[in-house]
Amino acid sequence: MNNRRNLEKSRILVVCERSGRVRVALRKKGVDAWSCDLMPSDDNSKYHIIGDARQYMNRLWGGIIAFVPCTHLAVSGARWFKYKEWEQKQAIQFFMDVWNTDVPFMCIENPIGIMSTQFRKPDQIIQPWQFGHGEVKATCLWLRSFPKLKPTNIVEGREARVHRMSPGPERGYKRSITCQGVADAMANQWGDLIGK
């Protein structure tokens, strides 16, 4: 049983990640990372679980990095909050279900939104331009045991790319994809911590 626990401690579950960017970056670092989403992964990886993450978070993972859906939590959608109280309640519950999972390492990512008051202020707010992408998108990180991410490549340019995306059925998904520089920073700065 002890060997099984040690094996599981070295595994990371990346919750609500369809793109696979963080999972792939962690696996390149040598971490046994798995992603989980309601949709299949973009890369059809065998390391992707299709389903409700809450069914898999109770396993003995060493850590969770979660990209909780922000549609009903982000301040960018505040004008619609009064019309979707039930959806917002469900989104808050999902966020808290993830946070309350008994794992040593935890990161929940979300834009600036209501969780700063419904839960607590984030431990860190990062921007893509701190990690090699010349754009703005303030992103909150709630952390347990993981240290704050250190910027890796501060670049010029402050384009609001995600706000200017054309409407369409994939707009929300495309806006949610983690920048490669942030995924690499998570892998490089946090990958070695799991299982130690």
N, C-alpha and C positions, 0 to 999 in steps of 0.2 A: 504494500500500500504506500509506503514511504517513497519508493521509486516512482510510483504512478503520480504522486503529488508533486515530486520534483519535475517530472516531465511536463505536467500540466502547468506548473508555475512558469515555465519558459514559453508559454503560448499566449498570443494576443488575439483577441477577437475585435475586428474592426466593424462596428455596428453601423448599419444604414450606409453602406458604401457599395455602390453599383459600379463605379468606374474602376475600382481595384488599385488606384494609385498608391494609397498608403500601404495596402497589403503587399503589393509588388515591391515597394521600396523597403519595407521591413524584411521581406523574404530575401532580397538581395543582400541585406545586412546579416543574414543567417538566422533570423527569428522565425519561429514556426507561427506565422500569421495567417489568419483566416478572416475572410469578410463574410458579412451576412446582410441580406436585404430581401425585401419582398419580391424583387425583380431579379432575373438572371444577371450575372456580371457581364460587363461589356467585352471582357476577354475570354468568356466561357471557361474560366478557371476551375480546376478540380478542387481548389482551395476556397471555394465560395459556397456558402450555404443559402439556399432559397427558403425563406420563411420568416416568421415573426421572431425577431431577435430575443424576445423575452423567453422563448422556449429553449434557448441555448445559453443564455447568460448565467444560468445556475450551475453550469459545469465549472469545474475548478480552473478557470483561466488565470494566468498570471496578471493579465491586464486587459483593459478595454479602452479602445479609442472609439468614441461614438460621434457620429455626425447626425444628431437628432434632427428630424425634419423641422424646419423653421416657419412653415407657412402660417401657422396660427400663433407663433411666438414672437416673431421679429417686429420691431417698431415700424418697419416699412409697410406693414399691412394693418397698422393701427386703426385706420378709418373703417375697416371691416369688422373689427373685434365685436361690436355690439350685435352683429348678425350671426356670429358663430361662437357663441358662448360654450355650447356643448363640445365643439371641435377643439376649442382652446383648452377646456378642462381636460380632455383626453390627451392633448399634446403635453400639457404640464405633467400629467400622471406618467406618461411614457418617459419624459425627461427624468423624473424622480425615480421611476423603476430602474432606469439605467444607473443613475447615481447610487442608489441603495444596493446595488449588486455587490456581494461580498468578494471583492478582488483587491489585491494590494495596490495596483496601479490603475488609475482612472483618468481619462481626459474626455470631457464633453465639449464639442465645438458647436457654436451657434452664433448668428449675427447679434448685434445689439438688439435687445428685446426685453420682454417682461420677466424673464427668469432672474434678472438682477434684483427685482423686487419680490417675486414669488418665491425665490430660493435664497440666493445671496449674490453679491457682486462677483464677477469672474476674477480669477487669479491673474489673468493676463488678457490684454487685447493686442492682437497682432494685425499687420497689414501685409498684403502680397509684396509691396515694394521693399520690404525688409528681407525678402527671400528671392530676389532676382526677377520679380514681375512688376513692370512699370504701371501699376494700377492701384486703385484704392478699393478696399472692401474690409471695413473694420470687422474683425472676427474675434469673438470672446472664447476664452478657454477656461473651463473649470477643471482644476487639477487636484488629484489625490496622489501623493508620492512622486509623481513626475515633476521635475524642475521646470521652470519657465523656459520656453524656447528662446535661444539666443539668435538674433539676426545673423544670417549667413552671407547676404549679398545685397546691401542697400543700393538701390538703383534710382536714377532719375525717372521722371514720368509719373503722373498721378491721374491716369485715365480712369474714369468710372465705367469700365467696360461692361460689368454685369448689369448696370442700370440701363445701358443703351441697347441691350439685346432686343432683337425683333420678337414680336409676339409669336406664339406658336405652341404646339403641344409639348415640345421638349424644352421650352424656355426655362422652366423651373429647375429641371434636372441639370441643364447646362450651366445655370448660375450656381448650382451647388457643388460642382466638381472642384475638388481640392487642387490648388495650384501645385505643380510638380515641385517647386522649391520648398513649399511648406511640407509636403509629403516626405521629401528627402531629409529635411531638418528633423522631423519626427523620428524617422528611422535612424539617422546618424546620432542624434542626441539622446534618444530614449531606448533604442534597440538593445544596447548593452546592459541596461538596468534590469530587464526582465530576467527572473530566475537567479538573481544574485543576492 
